[in-house]
Amino acid sequence: MVGHTDIRASGWVTYLPARLASYALLLRLDRPIGAWLLFLPGLWSIALARVSLARTLWLLALFGLGSVLMRGAGCIVNDIWDRELDRKVTRTAGRPLASGAVSLREAIVLLGVLLSLSLMILLMLTPLAQALGVASLLLVALYPAAKRVTWWPQAVLGITFSWAAPMGYAAATGRMSEAAIALYVAAFFWILGYDTIYAHQDREDDALVGVRSTARLLGRRTRPFLAFCYGMMLVLLVLAGSLAGLSPLYDAALILPGLLLGRQIWRLDINNPELCLDLFKSNRDVGLAIGAAILLGRLSV
């Protein structure tokens, strides 16, 4: 794992002035996978809600922008909590706060800007969605502490990152449903699985600095654990489709994300951090395939 890092200024970021590039890296704007994974459970639930096309597209735009803003805010909160630890971990030592490229004061100001913009989006949603959005702030604030007190910080992330599922449905319909709750729990197991893969990048460094994770806890038992998580996810997705009255084509379409998840389990090498990152990133395609399955099941009823 020597030399493995997640901070590499490349692509469009290299064309920015140094200060703006540091801000972009702090918000992980160069790596949109986090915003995608935050957005996708919302996409599922908005598609499941069966509102008009115009309403669906409007909500997807709001949730897409909101996901970028809140993912950036979450990264700042995480990096503020972890700036001392990050300096001791090879993969994270180059992060802007840990390296000193961005000051703590600058990070706090930028966090305030992101939260203000997110509030503007939240005020465009239904009252129930607004209440859920406010509640999510506590989860975002507390998640970075989880790795210090529990072996299951990935479960805490699962509770937090899947929040867009009930929020999306509430934004579309103004209420909650059993199908949306099933989607939320399905997303929880999905995140628990893929973030365990992600955590294997830091397993050795985490042991040195005393940070806990499911990757450290499970070690070589990760593959059967992933099979359990992803199996539960697929069962709950089938349940959500049944509760929502989707057509059998939805169940058939879930074969594709099931195969993609199985591919992750098959290819996993917990001692290869680059591969773990690639497998983690492949979950964007899993989430999009699930969204397509929901649309297919909805349109063919």
C-alpha positions as CSV (number, residue, x, y, z in Angstrom):
1,M,0.0,0.0,0.0
2,V,3.0,2.3,0.1
3,G,2.4,5.4,-2.0
4,H,-1.3,4.9,-2.5
5,T,-3.1,8.3,-2.2
6,D,-6.5,9.7,-3.2
7,I,-5.2,13.2,-3.7
8,R,-4.0,13.7,-7.3
9,A,-4.7,17.1,-8.9
10,S,-5.5,16.0,-12.5
11,G,-8.0,16.7,-15.2
12,W,-9.9,20.0,-15.2
13,V,-8.6,20.8,-11.6
14,T,-5.1,21.5,-13.0
15,Y,-6.5,24.4,-15.0
16,L,-7.7,26.2,-11.8
17,P,-5.7,28.8,-9.8
18,A,-3.9,27.1,-6.9
19,R,-6.3,28.4,-4.3
20,L,-9.4,27.3,-6.2
21,A,-7.8,24.0,-7.0
22,S,-7.3,23.4,-3.2
23,Y,-11.0,24.2,-2.6
24,A,-12.0,21.8,-5.4
25,L,-9.9,19.1,-3.9
26,L,-11.4,19.8,-0.4
27,L,-14.9,19.3,-1.8
28,R,-13.8,16.3,-3.9
29,L,-15.2,18.0,-7.0
30,D,-12.5,16.1,-9.0
31,R,-14.1,12.8,-7.9
32,P,-17.8,12.9,-8.5
33,I,-18.4,9.3,-7.4
34,G,-19.3,10.4,-3.8
35,A,-22.0,12.8,-5.1
36,W,-23.3,10.0,-7.4
37,L,-23.6,7.6,-4.6
38,L,-25.4,10.1,-2.4
39,F,-27.8,11.0,-5.2
40,L,-28.7,7.5,-6.5
41,P,-31.1,6.4,-3.6
42,G,-32.9,9.7,-4.2
43,L,-33.2,8.9,-7.9
44,W,-34.7,5.5,-7.0
45,S,-37.4,6.9,-4.7
46,I,-38.3,9.8,-7.0
47,A,-38.7,7.3,-9.9
48,L,-40.8,5.0,-7.6
49,A,-43.1,7.8,-6.6
50,R,-44.8,8.0,-10.1
51,V,-45.3,11.7,-10.3
52,S,-45.4,13.7,-13.6
53,L,-42.4,13.8,-15.8
54,A,-41.9,17.5,-15.3
55,R,-42.0,17.0,-11.5
56,T,-39.6,14.1,-11.7
57,L,-37.1,16.0,-13.7
58,W,-37.3,19.0,-11.4
59,L,-36.8,16.9,-8.3
60,L,-33.9,15.1,-9.9
61,A,-32.2,18.4,-10.8
62,L,-32.7,19.6,-7.2
63,F,-31.4,16.4,-5.7
64,G,-28.5,16.2,-8.1
65,L,-27.3,19.7,-7.1
66,G,-28.1,19.1,-3.5
67,S,-26.0,15.9,-3.6
68,V,-23.0,17.8,-4.9
69,L,-23.4,20.5,-2.2
70,M,-24.0,18.1,0.7
71,R,-21.3,15.7,-0.4
72,G,-18.9,18.7,-0.3
73,A,-20.2,19.8,3.1
74,G,-19.8,16.3,4.4
75,C,-16.2,16.1,3.1
76,I,-15.4,19.4,4.9
77,V,-16.9,18.1,8.2
78,N,-15.1,14.8,7.8
79,D,-11.7,16.5,7.1
80,I,-12.1,19.0,10.0
81,W,-12.7,16.0,12.3
82,D,-9.9,14.0,10.8
83,R,-7.2,16.5,9.9
84,E,-4.8,15.2,12.5
85,L,-5.4,11.6,11.7
86,D,-5.2,12.3,7.9
87,R,-1.6,13.5,8.3
88,K,-0.7,10.0,9.5
89,V,-2.4,8.0,6.7
90,T,-0.7,7.7,3.4
91,R,-3.9,7.9,1.3
92,T,-5.2,11.1,3.0
93,A,-2.0,13.0,4.0
94,G,-2.3,15.2,0.9
95,R,-5.9,16.4,1.7
96,P,-6.0,20.2,1.7
97,L,-6.8,20.6,5.5
98,A,-4.3,17.9,6.5
99,S,-1.5,19.4,4.3
100,G,-2.3,23.0,5.2
101,A,-3.3,24.0,1.7
102,V,-6.6,25.2,3.1
103,S,-6.9,26.7,6.6
104,L,-9.5,25.7,9.2
105,R,-11.1,29.1,8.9
106,E,-11.4,28.9,5.1
107,A,-13.0,25.4,5.5
108,I,-15.5,26.7,8.0
109,V,-16.5,29.6,5.8
110,L,-16.8,27.3,2.7
111,L,-18.9,24.9,4.8
112,G,-21.3,27.8,5.7
113,V,-21.7,28.7,2.0
114,L,-22.5,25.1,1.0
115,L,-25.0,24.7,3.8
116,S,-26.7,28.0,2.9
117,L,-27.1,26.9,-0.7
118,S,-28.4,23.5,0.4
119,L,-30.9,25.3,2.6
120,M,-32.2,27.2,-0.4
121,I,-32.8,23.9,-2.2
122,L,-34.4,22.3,0.9
123,L,-37.0,25.2,1.2
124,M,-38.2,24.2,-2.3
125,L,-39.3,20.8,-1.1
126,T,-42.3,19.6,0.8
127,P,-42.6,20.0,4.6
128,L,-41.9,16.4,5.3
129,A,-38.8,16.4,3.1
130,Q,-37.6,19.6,4.8
131,A,-37.9,17.9,8.2
132,L,-36.0,14.9,6.9
133,G,-33.3,17.2,5.5
134,V,-32.8,19.0,8.8
135,A,-32.6,15.6,10.6
136,S,-29.9,14.5,8.2
137,L,-27.6,17.3,9.4
138,L,-27.1,15.5,12.8
139,L,-26.0,12.3,11.0
140,V,-23.6,14.3,8.7
141,A,-22.1,15.9,11.8
142,L,-21.7,12.7,13.8
143,Y,-20.5,10.3,11.2
144,P,-16.8,11.3,11.3
145,A,-16.8,10.4,15.1
146,A,-18.1,6.9,14.5
147,K,-14.7,5.4,13.5
148,R,-13.4,6.5,16.9
149,V,-16.0,4.7,18.9
150,T,-17.3,1.7,16.9
151,W,-16.1,-1.0,14.6
152,W,-19.1,-0.2,12.4
153,P,-18.6,3.3,11.0
154,Q,-19.7,1.9,7.6
155,A,-23.1,1.2,9.1
156,V,-23.3,4.8,10.3
157,L,-22.4,5.9,6.8
158,G,-25.1,3.6,5.5
159,I,-27.8,5.3,7.7
160,T,-26.5,8.7,6.5
161,F,-25.9,8.2,2.8
162,S,-29.1,6.4,2.1
163,W,-31.2,9.3,3.6
164,A,-32.0,10.5,0.1
165,A,-34.3,7.5,-0.4
166,P,-37.0,8.6,2.1
167,M,-36.3,12.2,1.3
168,G,-36.8,11.8,-2.4
169,Y,-40.1,10.0,-1.9
170,A,-41.3,12.7,0.6
171,A,-40.3,15.4,-1.8
172,A,-42.3,13.8,-4.6
173,T,-45.4,12.9,-2.7
174,G,-45.4,14.7,0.6
175,R,-45.7,11.5,2.5
176,M,-43.9,8.3,3.3
177,S,-44.6,4.7,2.1
178,E,-43.6,1.2,3.0
179,A,-41.9,0.9,-0.5
180,A,-39.7,4.0,0.2
181,I,-38.7,2.5,3.6
182,A,-37.8,-0.7,1.9
183,L,-35.6,1.2,-0.6
184,Y,-34.0,3.0,2.3
185,V,-33.0,-0.2,4.1
186,A,-31.8,-1.7,0.7
187,A,-29.6,1.3,0.2
188,F,-28.3,0.9,3.8
189,F,-27.0,-2.7,3.0
190,W,-25.6,-1.5,-0.3
191,I,-23.6,1.2,1.4
192,L,-22.5,-1.0,4.2
193,G,-21.1,-3.4,1.6
194,Y,-19.4,-0.9,-0.8
195,D,-17.9,1.2,2.0
196,T,-16.4,-1.8,3.5
197,I,-14.6,-2.4,0.2
198,Y,-13.5,1.3,0.3
199,A,-12.2,1.0,3.8
200,H,-9.8,-1.8,2.8
201,Q,-7.6,0.9,1.2
202,D,-6.7,2.2,4.7
203,R,-6.8,-1.0,6.7
204,E,-3.1,-1.1,7.6
205,D,-2.8,2.7,8.3
206,D,-6.1,2.6,10.3
207,A,-4.6,-0.1,12.5
208,L,-1.5,2.0,13.2
209,V,-3.5,5.1,14.2
210,G,-6.3,3.3,16.0
211,V,-9.2,4.0,13.6
212,R,-11.8,1.3,13.5
213,S,-13.7,0.0,10.4
214,T,-15.6,-3.1,9.2
215,A,-12.6,-3.7,6.9
216,R,-10.3,-4.2,10.0
217,L,-13.0,-6.1,11.8
218,L,-13.7,-8.6,9.0
219,G,-10.4,-8.9,7.2
220,R,-10.5,-12.0,5.0
221,R,-14.2,-12.6,6.0
222,T,-15.2,-9.6,3.8
223,R,-16.3,-11.6,0.8
224,P,-19.1,-13.6,2.6
225,F,-20.0,-10.4,4.4
226,L,-20.5,-8.6,1.0
227,A,-22.5,-11.6,-0.2
228,F,-24.8,-11.1,2.8
229,C,-25.1,-7.3,2.4
230,Y,-25.7,-7.4,-1.4
231,G,-28.1,-10.3,-1.0
232,M,-30.1,-8.4,1.5
233,M,-30.1,-5.4,-0.7
234,L,-31.6,-7.3,-3.7
235,V,-34.2,-9.0,-1.5
236,L,-35.3,-5.6,-0.2
237,L,-35.3,-4.1,-3.7
238,V,-37.7,-6.9,-4.8
239,L,-39.8,-6.1,-1.7
240,A,-39.9,-2.4,-2.6
241,G,-41.0,-3.2,-6.1
242,S,-43.8,-5.5,-4.9
243,L,-45.0,-2.9,-2.4
244,A,-45.0,-0.2,-5.1
245,G,-46.8,-2.4,-7.6
246,L,-44.1,-2.5,-10.2
247,S,-44.4,-4.9,-13.1
248,P,-42.4,-8.3,-13.2
249,L,-40.1,-6.6,-15.7
250,Y,-38.6,-4.7,-12.7
251,D,-37.6,-8.0,-11.1
252,A,-36.1,-9.3,-14.3
253,A,-34.2,-6.0,-14.7
254,L,-32.6,-6.4,-11.3
255,I,-30.6,-9.3,-12.7
256,L,-28.1,-6.7,-14.2
257,P,-27.3,-4.9,-10.9
258,G,-27.2,-8.3,-9.2
259,L,-24.5,-9.5,-11.7
260,L,-22.6,-6.2,-11.2
261,L,-22.6,-6.8,-7.4
262,G,-21.6,-10.4,-7.9
263,R,-18.7,-9.2,-10.0
264,Q,-17.5,-7.0,-7.1
265,I,-17.5,-10.0,-4.7
266,W,-15.7,-12.2,-7.2
267,R,-12.9,-9.7,-8.0
268,L,-12.3,-8.4,-4.5
269,D,-8.7,-8.5,-3.3
270,I,-8.5,-6.8,0.1
271,N,-4.7,-6.3,-0.3
272,N,-5.0,-4.3,-3.6
273,P,-6.1,-0.7,-2.7
274,E,-6.3,0.4,-6.3
275,L,-8.7,-2.5,-7.1
276,C,-10.8,-1.8,-4.0
277,L,-11.2,1.8,-5.2
278,D,-12.2,0.7,-8.7
279,L,-14.7,-1.8,-7.3
280,F,-16.1,1.0,-5.0
281,K,-16.5,3.3,-8.0
282,S,-18.3,0.7,-10.0
283,N,-21.3,1.1,-7.7
284,R,-22.4,4.1,-9.7
285,D,-23.3,1.7,-12.5
286,V,-25.1,-0.5,-10.0
287,G,-27.2,2.4,-8.8
288,L,-28.0,3.6,-12.3
289,A,-29.0,0.0,-13.3
290,I,-31.4,-0.1,-10.3
291,G,-32.9,3.3,-11.3
292,A,-33.4,2.0,-14.9
293,A,-35.1,-1.2,-13.5
294,I,-37.5,1.0,-11.4
295,L,-38.4,3.1,-14.5
296,L,-38.9,-0.1,-16.6
297,G,-41.1,-1.6,-13.9
298,R,-43.1,1.7,-13.6
299,L,-43.6,2.3,-17.3
300,S,-44.7,-1.3,-18.1
301,V,-47.5,-1.5,-15.5
